[in-house]
Amino acid sequence: MRRLFPALFLALFGVSLAQAEGAPVSTCLAIANGLSGARYASLDGAAPPVRLAQNGRDEVTITFVHHATYMIESADGVRIATDYSGSHGGGEAPDVVTMNKAHSTHYTDHPDPGIGTVLRGWNPEGGPAKHAVTVGDVLIRNVPTDINRFGTFEPDGNSIFIVEASGLCIGHLGHLHHKLTEDDYAAIGRLDVLMVPVDGSWTMSQSGMGEIAQRLHSSVVLPMHRFRTPIERFLEQIPDFAVERRNESSITLSVRSLPRQPTVVLLDGV
C-alpha cells in the first residue's frame, strides 16, 4: 500500500525543485486542504502563478465530442482532445491529445500527424507514465492508475489527466477501474471540473464513481462513457449536487463563473 507521507512530501517540496529545474509547476495541488491547520508555503523569490483572469482572458470552452472525448479550448486557443481515438469532431487537428489504453475507443496507434503533442496514459517502456507539459497557456499533467484486464489488474495502465488553464483545474478520469487512494487524491489536488465515466460496468460501479465525485467535490461534473445506462442511477449517488441539462454540446467556464453548488452538467449528446 502506497503511503500518504511521501506524496505529501513530494507535492509540497517538489515545487521548489521543479522551479529550480525549470519544470512546469501545478497551481491546482491543494495538499494543504487535507492537513488540519496547515497553510500554503511561500516560496521566497518565486513569482506567483499568472492567472489569465487577471488579463481579462479567463474563459475555457469544453465541448463533448463522443464517448470519453471532450475538446478543451483554452483562452489562448490551445485545443486538447481527451481520450482521443482518432476522431475529434472535425476541423483542424488538436494541439494536444491524451489517450488511455483500456480499450481502442480511448486511444489510437496512428494519431493525426498534425497533432503537436501526444500524451499516452501508459508508458510503452513499462512503469508509470509521467507527464507535466506546458503548451501555450495550458499545463497538462497525469496521475497514473491501474486497469482491470479480465479480473487481473495491470499497474499504471490508465492515467487521470489534469488540464490547468486560466486558473481552472480540469480532471478527466479516463478508464478508471478502482477506488482512488489517499496518494492519488493528493497527487490530483483540486479539481474545479471533473469528467467522470458513468457506465457503471466497463469502468467502476456508479456508486464508486459517485464516491469519487463526492470526495473531489468539483464545481462542475461532466459525465461521459454513458452507453445506455440511465444517467439517473449516477445522479442518485450524489444527491447534494445540482443538475443542469443543456441543449448544446459546449460549456464555457471561468473561475468567476463556476457555480456555488456542485453541479452535474449534461451536455447535448452525452
C-alpha positions in Angstrom: 0.0 0.0 0.0 1.4 3.3 -1.0 1.7 5.8 1.9 0.4 9.4 2.0 3.5 11.0 3.5 5.8 10.5 0.5 3.2 12.0 -1.7 2.7 15.0 0.6 6.5 15.5 0.8 6.9 15.4 -3.0 3.9 17.7 -3.6 4.9 20.3 -1.0 8.7 20.3 -1.5 8.9 19.2 -5.1 7.5 22.6 -6.2 10.7 24.4 -5.4 12.7 21.6 -7.1 10.6 21.9 -10.2 11.1 25.7 -10.3 14.8 25.2 -9.9 14.9 22.8 -12.9 12.5 24.9 -15.0 9.8 22.3 -15.0 6.1 23.4 -15.1 4.5 24.0 -11.7 0.9 23.0 -10.9 -1.3 25.6 -9.3 -4.0 23.0 -8.6 -2.3 20.8 -6.0 -4.3 21.6 -2.9 -2.4 19.4 -0.5 -2.9 21.8 2.5 -6.7 21.2 2.3 -6.2 17.8 3.8 -4.0 19.0 6.7 -5.5 20.4 9.8 -4.3 23.9 10.4 -1.8 23.8 7.5 -1.0 26.8 5.4 0.4 27.0 1.9 4.2 27.6 1.8 5.5 30.9 0.5 8.5 30.2 -1.8 10.9 33.1 -1.4 11.9 34.6 -4.7 9.3 32.6 -6.6 7.0 34.6 -8.9 3.3 33.9 -8.3 1.5 32.0 -10.9 -0.1 34.1 -13.6 -3.8 33.6 -14.0 -5.3 34.7 -17.3 -8.3 36.1 -15.4 -6.1 39.0 -14.4 -5.6 39.8 -18.0 -9.3 39.6 -18.9 -8.7 36.3 -20.8 -10.1 33.7 -18.4 -12.5 31.5 -20.3 -12.2 27.9 -21.2 -14.6 26.1 -23.5 -15.3 22.4 -23.1 -17.2 20.5 -25.9 -18.4 16.9 -25.7 -17.3 15.1 -28.8 -18.3 11.5 -28.2 -17.8 8.6 -25.7 -14.9 9.8 -23.5 -13.6 12.6 -25.7 -14.0 16.2 -24.7 -12.4 19.1 -26.6 -10.9 21.6 -24.2 -10.1 25.0 -25.7 -8.0 27.4 -23.6 -8.2 31.2 -23.6 -5.3 31.4 -26.0 -6.9 28.8 -28.3 -4.9 25.7 -27.3 -7.1 22.7 -28.1 -6.8 19.4 -26.1 -8.8 16.3 -27.0 -9.2 13.8 -24.1 -9.1 10.0 -24.6 -8.5 10.5 -28.3 -9.2 7.5 -30.5 -8.7 9.2 -33.9 -11.8 11.4 -34.0 -12.0 14.9 -32.5 -15.2 16.1 -34.1 -13.9 17.6 -37.3 -11.9 20.7 -38.2 -8.1 21.1 -37.8 -6.2 18.7 -35.6 -6.0 19.4 -31.8 -2.8 20.8 -30.4 -2.7 18.1 -27.7 -4.3 14.7 -27.3 -4.4 12.4 -24.2 -5.0 8.7 -24.5 -5.7 5.6 -22.4 -5.3 2.0 -23.5 -8.0 0.1 -21.7 -10.0 -0.1 -25.0 -9.4 1.0 -28.6 -12.1 3.6 -28.1 -9.7 5.5 -25.9 -6.5 5.6 -28.0 -5.1 5.2 -31.4 -1.7 3.9 -32.6 -1.9 6.3 -35.5 -2.7 9.8 -34.3 -3.1 12.6 -36.8 0.4 13.8 -37.8 -0.8 17.4 -37.3 -1.1 16.9 -33.6 1.8 18.6 -31.9 1.7 16.8 -28.5 0.5 13.2 -27.9 0.3 12.1 -24.3 -0.2 8.4 -23.6 -1.7 7.5 -20.2 0.7 4.5 -20.1 4.4 4.1 -20.6 5.1 1.7 -23.5 8.5 1.0 -22.0 7.0 -0.1 -18.7 6.3 1.7 -15.4 4.0 4.7 -14.9 3.6 7.4 -17.5 4.9 10.8 -16.2 3.6 13.9 -17.9 3.9 17.6 -16.9 3.8 19.5 -20.2 3.2 23.2 -20.9 1.6 24.0 -24.3 0.8 27.7 -24.7 -1.2 28.8 -21.7 -2.0 25.2 -20.6 -0.3 22.8 -18.3 -1.2 19.1 -18.7 -0.2 16.5 -16.1 -1.2 13.0 -15.2 -1.8 10.7 -12.2 -1.3 7.0 -13.1 -3.9 4.4 -12.1 -4.3 0.7 -12.8 -6.6 -1.1 -15.3 -8.5 -4.3 -14.9 -7.7 -6.9 -17.5 -10.5 -9.5 -17.1 -10.0 -9.7 -13.3 -6.3 -9.0 -13.2 -5.1 -5.5 -12.5 -2.3 -4.1 -14.8 -0.4 -1.5 -12.9 -0.2 2.0 -14.4 -2.2 1.2 -17.5 -4.5 4.3 -17.2 -4.0 7.9 -16.3 -6.1 10.6 -14.9 -5.2 13.7 -16.9 -5.4 17.2 -15.3 -5.6 20.2 -17.6 -4.8 23.5 -15.9 -5.8 26.7 -17.8 -6.9 30.2 -16.8 -6.8 29.2 -13.1 -9.2 26.3 -13.7 -8.3 22.7 -12.8 -10.0 20.2 -15.1 -9.7 16.5 -14.5 -10.5 13.6 -16.8 -10.7 10.2 -15.0 -10.1 8.2 -18.2 -11.0 4.5 -18.0 -10.8 4.3 -14.2 -11.3 0.8 -12.7 -10.7 1.2 -9.0 -11.1 3.4 -6.0 -8.5 6.2 -5.5 -6.0 6.1 -2.7 -5.1 9.0 -0.4 -1.9 9.2 -2.5 -4.0 9.6 -5.7 -6.1 12.3 -4.2 -3.0 14.1 -3.0 -1.5 14.0 -6.5 -4.7 15.1 -8.2 -5.3 18.2 -5.9 -8.2 20.5 -6.5 -10.5 19.9 -9.5 -12.9 22.6 -10.5 -14.2 20.4 -13.4 -14.5 16.6 -13.3 -15.1 14.4 -16.3 -16.4 11.1 -15.0 -17.4 7.8 -16.7 -20.8 6.8 -15.6 -21.3 3.5 -17.5 -21.4 1.5 -14.2 -19.9 -1.6 -15.7 -16.9 -1.2 -18.1 -15.2 1.1 -15.6 -16.3 1.3 -12.0 -19.7 1.0 -10.4 -21.8 4.1 -10.3 -21.6 4.1 -6.5 -17.8 4.0 -6.7 -17.8 6.9 -9.2 -20.3 8.8 -7.0 -17.9 8.4 -4.1 -15.1 9.9 -6.0 -17.2 12.8 -7.2 -18.3 13.4 -3.7 -14.7 13.4 -2.4 -13.4 15.7 -5.2 -16.5 17.9 -4.8 -15.8 19.7 -8.1 -17.9 22.7 -9.0 -18.8 21.1 -12.4 -19.2 17.4 -13.1 -19.3 16.4 -16.8 -20.5 12.7 -17.3 -19.1 10.6 -20.1 -18.8 6.9 -21.2 -22.6 6.7 -20.6 -23.7 3.9 -23.0 -27.3 3.1 -22.4 -27.2 3.3 -18.6 -29.8 5.8 -17.3 -28.0 8.8 -16.0 -30.4 8.9 -13.0 -28.6 6.0 -11.4 -25.4 8.0 -11.3 -27.2 11.2 -10.1 -28.7 9.2 -7.2 -25.1 8.7 -5.9 -24.6 12.4 -5.5 -27.9 13.8 -4.3 -26.4 17.0 -3.0 -25.3 18.1 -6.5 -27.5 20.2 -8.7 -28.3 19.0 -12.2 -28.3 21.2 -15.3 -29.4 19.8 -18.7 -28.2 21.7 -21.7 -29.3 21.6 -25.4 -25.8 22.5 -26.6 -22.7 20.3 -26.6 -20.4 23.0 -25.2 -19.9 24.9 -22.0 -17.8 28.0 -21.4 -16.3 28.4 -17.9 -14.1 30.7 -15.9 -13.0 30.8 -12.3 -15.6 33.6 -11.8 -18.5 31.7 -13.4 -18.2 28.4 -11.5 -21.5 27.5 -9.8 -21.5 27.8 -6.0 -23.3 24.5 -5.6 -21.5 21.5 -7.2 -23.4 20.9 -10.4 -23.7 17.9 -12.9 -24.0 19.4 -16.3 -25.5 17.1 -19.0 -24.4 18.4 -22.4 -26.2 17.5 -25.6 -25.1 14.2 -26.9 -23.8 12.8 -23.5 
